[in-house]
Amino acid sequence: MKIAFFEIQPWEKERLEGVFGDQELVFFEHAFKKEDIERVADCDALSVFIYSFIDKESLEQLPNLKLIATRSTGYNHIDTEAAEARGVIVCNVPSYGDNTVAEHTFALILSLSRNVHRSHVRRLRNNFSIEGLKGFDLEGKTIGVVGTGKIGYHVIKIAKGFGMNVLAYDLFPKETMATEMGFTYVALKELLGQSDIITLHVPYFKETHHLINTENITDIKPGAILINTSRGELIDNDALLVGLDQKILAGCGLDVIEGEELIREEKELLYQGDMDIKKMEELIKDHILLGREEVVYTPHIAFYSKEALERILGTTIENIRCYTNGVCQNKVHLG
């Protein structure tokens, strides 16, 4: 069996070689690109991360492919409909960093609520004035949690530790959990209008595309903070700009942003001249947003802890091992 691993770090390579030493392995530090197809055309399995986009065209050029093991929970970077049509199994990592992402969520919240980021920038400029750095307490404030899955659950636990009031929105409310933890489910519009802090923890599908948009951004309570550690496409960048320009939002904490892959590949795209007008517009919006002092941005690292990475790799190894043994583990719903 030949397996190609993309977006792999040295420590992962060492571990994988130790486990799958009897298989033919190919490793790439970069994300999957069309130029790599020739080198992996005879592979039976691919293991990728979120920046490796596997589309229908790529799948058609991988005739031997039988398994895609993504080292992520989300799988919107894979054309699952095309995979199903070709009989390719897609496996994911259903859970690896529920507490990890929740902790990072509060790192972003506290950075904004106590002006940690602004203080740091001032320090770099040898400015030690406290003027304009007055923050606010989290105790007694209302946090609106959009999505009460495993990560949302941990966010609510932490929020309760801070003495916060919690509102939640979910298409499938867990009323028993709400009663036990002391929070209330409300409609999305009500959550937006009553929350001092709004944090998103839903997966990205076509139904959640631009969940926060230019129409409902005005429903948000003036002066609220918006946090996104889920997927950038949940928020329309135009809506963020409107919210900040009109002072609806006092700040944003973003670990993800729509078009973030363009930021990562900006130099390469410009060098190759592979930048259409739509991509250029998205990139410009990203730079405008990230240049604002009321925006805190981390480059998609909410998951990026030592413990979470170990769990991701461990589950991926088991997914591949189970497949080679004729058993499918963590198969995602395709199509």
Buried (B, 14 or more C-beta within 10 A) or exposed (E): BBBBBBBBEEEBBEBBEEBBEEBEBBBBEEBBBEEBBEEBEBBBBBBBBBBBBBEEEBBEEBEEBBBBBBBBBBBBBBBBEBBBBBEBBBBBBEBBBBBBBBBBBBBBBBBBBBBBBBBEEBEEEEEEEEEEEEEBEBEEBBBBBBBBBBBBBBBBEBBBEBEBBBBBBBEEBBEEBBEEBEBBBBEBEBBBBBBBBBBBBBBBEEEBBBBBBBEBBBBBBEEBBBBBBBBBBBBBBBBBBBBBEEEBBBBBBBBBBBBBBBBBBBEEBEEEEEBEEEBEEBBEBBEBBBEBEBBBBBEBEBBBBEEBBBBBBBBBBBBBEBBBEEEEBBBBEBE
